[in-house]
Amino acid sequence: MISLRERGKIISHRVGATKNCITYEVRFMKIPQADLRAQYETIKNDVTQVITEVIESTQFVRGQASKRFEERFAKYCEVDYAVGVANGTDALMLALRAVGIQPGDEVITVPFTFTATAEAIHWVGAKAVFVDINPQNYTMDVSKIEEKITDHTRAIMPVHLYGHPADMDPILEVAKKYDLKVIEDAAQAHGALYKGRKVGSFGHAAAFSFYPGKNLGAYGDAGGVVTKDIKIADTVRKLGDHGSVRKYENETMGFNSRLDGIQGAVLGVKLSHLDDWTKRRREITAYYNEALQDVAGIETPGESSWANCVYHLYVVQVDSRDQVKQRLNEAGIGAAIHYPKPLHLQKCYDFMKLGAGSFPVSERAGERVLSFPNYPEMTDEMLEYVVQQVKKCV
Ligand SMILES: Cc1ncc(COP(=O)(O)O)c(C=O)c1O
């Protein structure tokens, strides 16, 4: 493996030497927000082998490699069924359709998320109804759900943002009281635990994204729906294959949304590493939290007592966020913003007529959040450099 120094990612200055040791002061290091190349280096032989097997088998769409991954992923999520689809957005849309959401229905969700959450609701013909997030962990403020329920409400879609589980018990309680479906948006939370149980196993269905940069990411677009309900699983599978269960027999109008064989094979290799990678993400988080806890102007992320967060992103809140980001970027650090504008303030949601001030917690988060690099292949040396630079910039 090529060292960081050889790749030109580190610029250092010799500051001292003894007989056995040369001391360098690191002046500049290039540390991206995520480094998929570094991850690939660790699994290269295995992925090359399984990709070759898929090519030789010619099972390019669905096929045995995808089926094996679906079975293992269902088990991993502590559910009975997983259905691979083309991407996480399709997983949300197909899950909504499979639980019976129809045009005109209302689905309660959050405005502080990636647009795909509400986009999926929109393209099913339903209306996204926003509830603000809580400031502790950026997930749905469960105390505000009930006030948004109307005669048209049919479902709640919590988002396990940044890998932190939403508070599922109160959500399930409200859902039960009003006979609503629950679809978890688990796109960022593979393997996260809520009260010791895997996310994805709480709702009627849950949607995962396997976008390359996700904690469990394919080598292209991919997604999956998990559920304990065979009817939901069968419906997702059928809808994703042009409404057919047998070739050229189309029972309903459907879509083309199936897991590619190569993606299923890659995901199978990566699933075996996921828990180790999560462990490293949590170590990195612990390191950052400790090193930054007393730095004025920075709020490190909280983890609720019932949560085991998988830290898809390590997100702090910081004063003068844009300047801090710029300075870190200049120092080679891929600090990024997830997400600068809550959905209700995005142009494409203008039709909702929800102006600034509608969701204060989301809006404040949008102005202050900053994500530091947090990926399993980061070395201790890289972490030290990030912390050193953050302390300089804040
Ligand atoms: C919270 C959330 N929901 C849904 C999606 C959609 O997933 P995909 O990009 O695979 O369509 C994403 C992807 O970034 C996401 O972060």
The ligand as a Gaussian input file, in Angstrom:
#p B3LYP/6-31G(d) Opt

LIG

0 1
 C      -31.431000      10.360000       4.571000
 C      -31.384000       9.855000       3.166000
 N      -32.492000       9.352000       2.614000
 C      -32.497000       8.869000       1.365000
 C      -31.360000       8.872000       0.581000
 C      -31.438000       8.406000      -0.839000
 O      -30.543000       7.387000      -1.142000
 P      -29.956000       7.223000      -2.622000
 O      -28.981000       8.314000      -2.841000
 O      -29.321000       5.877000      -2.605000
 O      -31.097000       7.302000      -3.564000
 C      -30.178000       9.374000       1.120000
 C      -28.939000       9.399000       0.326000
 O      -28.071000      10.203000       0.470000
 C      -30.186000       9.893000       2.440000
 O      -29.072000      10.392000       2.994000

